[in-house]
Amino acid sequence: RRGIDRSQGMTKEAIAKEFNVENQLINNPNTTIRIADLGCSVGSNCLSAVNDIIEAVDLKFKSYIEGLKLMQTVIPEFQQVYQVGDINSSAWNEGRTHYSNASNVVFQAYSDQYVVDMEAFLRARGHEIIPGGLMFILVPAITDETLVSQTSPGLLLHVLGSCLMEMAKLDIVDQAKVDSFNLPVYFTSPKQMKELVERTGCFTVKRLERLETVFPRASSGARIISNHTRAIVEEIIKHTLGSAITI
């Protein structure tokens, strides 16, 4: 939710700059504008994002119509990482549950799977969105020169994995299940994301920016981070390792 809130300005600015009112509606008043929010995998954040987009589109139309003095006549009221889970693969990630602090082979397996999944996602959206339409994507990312192990999320995932390994040693969870378990969390980079979009050929990058998310340093910060982690991984861990685990 924090990321969505911080990206509101970018969303509204992009619509104001790139959304072509004349092509989308003025030349064909019966055109229906469809806004699709694919949801958040870890929370009910779609209503806020869609509301921001509706407000931005509404403002764009009002600005356009006011310029033409035609307001009353034109507008009516308003997947899984496979290699790291394969014991016969060179990317078998035994002893860890994420690519943070893992070998380069494991990182590459995560990256390759992300490319496959994201390209499929972009091509599917390319079939759905009309010519001239806009799509906003908000994804976890790090800078091009940064290793995920050097980031707070990477450290957090490493600690989480260490806890699961320790629980396996204490026979709280099955060791084999933990060894084959890999958190499906990948942090792309601006460079990789741009290359993916350009390679699929379905979209043109109009703006690409990394948003900094800073959590409070007070005691409440630990609780916020804990709640975020729980929202993202709790159900995944329960489904894979058993409901006896409580985060």
C-alpha positions as CSV (number, residue, x, y, z in Angstrom):
1,R,0.0,0.0,0.0
2,R,2.9,2.3,0.8
3,G,4.3,1.9,-2.7
4,I,0.9,2.6,-4.3
5,D,0.5,5.7,-2.3
6,R,4.0,6.9,-3.2
7,S,3.3,6.3,-6.9
8,Q,0.1,8.3,-7.1
9,G,1.9,11.4,-8.4
10,M,3.6,9.4,-11.1
11,T,0.4,7.8,-12.2
12,K,-1.5,11.1,-12.4
13,E,1.4,12.8,-14.2
14,A,1.6,10.0,-16.8
15,I,-2.1,10.2,-17.5
16,A,-2.0,13.9,-17.9
17,K,0.9,13.7,-20.3
18,E,0.3,10.5,-22.3
19,F,-3.4,9.8,-22.3
20,N,-4.8,11.1,-25.6
21,V,-8.4,12.3,-25.0
22,E,-9.1,13.1,-28.6
23,N,-8.2,9.6,-29.9
24,Q,-9.9,7.8,-27.0
25,L,-13.2,9.5,-26.8
26,I,-13.7,12.8,-28.6
27,N,-13.7,11.1,-32.0
28,N,-16.0,8.4,-30.8
29,P,-18.2,9.4,-27.9
30,N,-19.5,5.8,-27.5
31,T,-16.0,4.5,-26.6
32,T,-15.8,2.8,-23.2
33,I,-12.7,3.4,-21.1
34,R,-11.8,0.3,-19.2
35,I,-9.5,0.4,-16.2
36,A,-8.1,-3.0,-15.1
37,D,-6.4,-3.5,-11.7
38,L,-5.0,-7.0,-11.4
39,G,-4.9,-6.8,-7.7
40,C,-2.2,-7.2,-5.1
41,S,-1.1,-10.7,-4.1
42,V,-0.8,-9.8,-0.5
43,G,-3.6,-7.3,0.2
44,S,-6.8,-5.5,-0.9
45,N,-5.2,-2.4,-2.3
46,C,-6.9,-2.2,-5.7
47,L,-9.7,0.2,-4.8
48,S,-7.3,3.0,-3.9
49,A,-5.2,2.6,-7.0
50,V,-8.3,2.5,-9.3
51,N,-9.8,5.5,-7.6
52,D,-6.6,7.5,-8.3
53,I,-6.7,6.5,-11.9
54,I,-10.3,7.5,-12.3
55,E,-9.7,10.9,-10.7
56,A,-6.7,11.5,-13.0
57,V,-8.6,10.5,-16.2
58,D,-11.6,12.6,-15.1
59,L,-9.3,15.6,-14.6
60,K,-7.7,15.1,-18.0
61,F,-11.1,15.2,-19.7
62,K,-12.2,18.2,-17.8
63,S,-9.0,20.1,-18.7
64,Y,-9.4,19.2,-22.3
65,I,-13.1,20.0,-22.5
66,E,-12.7,23.3,-20.7
67,G,-10.1,24.3,-23.3
68,L,-12.6,23.6,-26.1
69,K,-15.7,25.0,-24.2
70,L,-17.5,21.8,-25.0
71,M,-18.1,20.2,-21.6
72,Q,-21.9,19.9,-21.8
73,T,-22.1,18.6,-25.4
74,V,-19.3,16.0,-25.4
75,I,-19.0,14.3,-22.0
76,P,-22.0,12.8,-20.1
77,E,-21.9,12.8,-16.3
78,F,-19.7,10.9,-15.2
79,Q,4.7,-18.7,-11.1
80,Q,7.2,-20.9,-9.2
81,V,11.1,-21.0,-9.5
82,Y,11.7,-24.5,-10.9
83,Q,15.5,-25.0,-11.0
84,V,16.2,-24.0,-7.4
85,G,13.7,-26.6,-6.2
86,D,15.1,-29.4,-8.3
87,I,17.6,-31.5,-6.4
88,N,19.3,-32.6,-9.6
89,S,19.8,-29.0,-10.8
90,S,23.1,-27.1,-10.4
91,A,20.9,-24.3,-8.9
92,W,19.6,-26.6,-6.1
93,N,19.4,-24.1,-3.2
94,E,19.8,-26.5,-0.2
95,G,20.3,-24.7,3.1
96,R,18.7,-21.5,1.9
97,T,15.2,-20.3,1.0
98,H,16.0,-17.4,-1.2
99,Y,18.7,-16.2,-3.7
100,S,20.0,-13.5,-1.3
101,N,23.5,-14.6,-0.2
102,A,23.2,-17.7,-2.5
103,S,25.5,-18.6,-5.4
104,N,25.3,-16.8,-8.8
105,V,23.8,-20.0,-10.3
106,V,20.8,-19.7,-7.9
107,F,20.5,-15.9,-8.7
108,Q,20.5,-16.7,-12.4
109,A,17.8,-19.3,-12.0
110,Y,15.6,-16.7,-10.2
111,S,16.3,-14.1,-12.9
112,D,15.6,-16.5,-15.7
113,Q,12.3,-17.5,-14.2
114,Y,11.4,-13.8,-13.7
115,V,12.1,-13.1,-17.3
116,V,9.9,-15.9,-18.5
117,D,7.0,-14.9,-16.2
118,M,7.2,-11.2,-16.9
119,E,7.4,-11.6,-20.6
120,A,4.3,-13.8,-20.5
121,F,2.6,-11.1,-18.4
122,L,3.6,-8.3,-20.8
123,R,2.4,-10.2,-23.8
124,A,-0.9,-11.0,-22.2
125,R,-1.5,-7.4,-21.3
126,G,-0.5,-6.4,-24.8
127,H,-3.4,-8.3,-26.1
128,E,-5.8,-6.7,-23.6
129,I,-4.9,-3.0,-23.8
130,I,-6.2,-1.0,-26.7
131,P,-3.8,1.0,-28.9
132,G,-2.9,4.2,-27.2
133,G,-3.8,2.8,-23.8
134,L,-1.5,3.1,-20.7
135,M,-0.4,0.5,-18.2
136,F,1.3,1.2,-14.9
137,I,3.4,-1.5,-13.2
138,L,4.7,-1.3,-9.6
139,V,7.2,-4.1,-8.8
140,P,9.8,-4.7,-6.2
141,A,13.2,-3.5,-7.5
142,I,16.7,-2.4,-6.5
143,T,19.2,-0.2,-8.3
144,D,21.2,-1.7,-11.2
145,E,24.5,-1.8,-9.2
146,T,23.0,-3.1,-5.9
147,L,23.1,-6.8,-4.7
148,V,19.9,-7.9,-3.0
149,S,22.0,-9.1,-0.1
150,Q,22.9,-5.5,0.5
151,T,19.3,-4.4,0.9
152,S,17.0,-4.5,3.9
153,P,14.5,-6.8,2.2
154,G,17.4,-9.1,1.2
155,L,18.6,-9.2,4.8
156,L,15.1,-9.8,6.1
157,L,14.6,-12.8,3.7
158,H,18.0,-14.2,4.6
159,V,17.1,-14.1,8.3
160,L,13.7,-15.7,7.7
161,G,15.4,-18.5,5.8
162,S,17.9,-19.0,8.6
163,C,15.0,-19.3,11.1
164,L,13.3,-21.9,9.0
165,M,16.6,-23.9,8.7
166,E,17.0,-23.7,12.5
167,M,13.4,-25.0,12.9
168,A,14.3,-27.9,10.7
169,K,17.3,-28.8,12.8
170,L,14.9,-28.8,15.8
171,D,12.5,-31.1,13.9
172,I,9.8,-28.5,14.0
173,V,9.5,-28.7,10.3
174,D,10.6,-31.3,7.8
175,Q,14.2,-30.8,6.6
176,A,13.5,-32.0,3.1
177,K,10.6,-29.6,2.7
178,V,12.7,-26.7,3.8
179,D,15.6,-27.6,1.5
180,S,13.2,-27.7,-1.5
181,F,11.4,-24.5,-0.4
182,N,12.3,-21.2,-2.1
183,L,10.5,-17.9,-1.5
184,P,9.1,-16.7,-4.9
185,V,10.4,-13.1,-4.3
186,Y,12.6,-11.5,-6.9
187,F,13.9,-7.9,-7.1
188,T,14.3,-6.7,-10.6
189,S,16.3,-3.6,-11.7
190,P,15.5,-0.6,-13.9
191,K,17.8,-1.9,-16.6
192,Q,16.3,-5.4,-16.6
193,M,12.8,-4.1,-16.6
194,K,13.4,-1.8,-19.5
195,E,15.1,-4.6,-21.5
196,L,12.1,-6.9,-20.8
197,V,9.6,-4.3,-22.0
198,E,11.6,-3.5,-25.2
199,R,12.2,-7.1,-26.0
200,T,8.5,-8.1,-25.9
201,G,7.7,-5.2,-28.2
202,C,4.2,-4.8,-26.8
203,F,4.8,-1.5,-25.0
204,T,7.0,1.6,-25.0
205,V,8.5,2.8,-21.8
206,K,7.4,6.3,-21.1
207,R,8.7,6.6,-17.6
208,L,10.8,4.3,-15.4
209,E,11.6,5.3,-11.9
210,R,12.5,3.7,-8.6
211,L,10.6,4.8,-5.6
212,E,12.4,4.9,-2.3
213,T,10.4,3.4,0.6
214,V,11.6,4.4,4.0
215,F,10.1,2.8,7.1
216,P,10.0,4.6,10.5
217,R,13.1,4.1,12.6
218,A,11.1,4.2,15.9
219,S,10.0,1.0,17.7
220,S,6.9,0.9,15.4
221,G,9.2,0.3,12.4
222,A,10.0,-3.2,13.5
223,R,6.3,-4.0,13.8
224,I,5.5,-2.5,10.4
225,I,8.3,-4.6,8.7
226,S,7.1,-7.7,10.5
227,N,3.5,-7.2,9.4
228,H,4.6,-6.6,5.8
229,T,6.7,-9.8,5.8
230,R,3.8,-11.8,7.3
231,A,1.4,-10.5,4.7
232,I,3.7,-11.5,1.9
233,V,5.0,-14.9,3.0
234,E,2.8,-16.4,5.7
235,E,0.3,-18.2,3.5
236,I,3.1,-19.4,1.2
237,I,5.1,-20.9,4.1
238,K,2.0,-22.5,5.7
239,H,1.0,-24.1,2.4
240,T,4.4,-25.5,1.8
241,L,5.8,-26.3,5.2
242,G,2.6,-26.8,7.2
243,S,0.2,-24.7,9.3
244,A,2.1,-25.5,12.5
245,I,4.4,-22.6,11.6
246,T,3.3,-19.2,12.9
247,I,5.0,-16.0,11.8
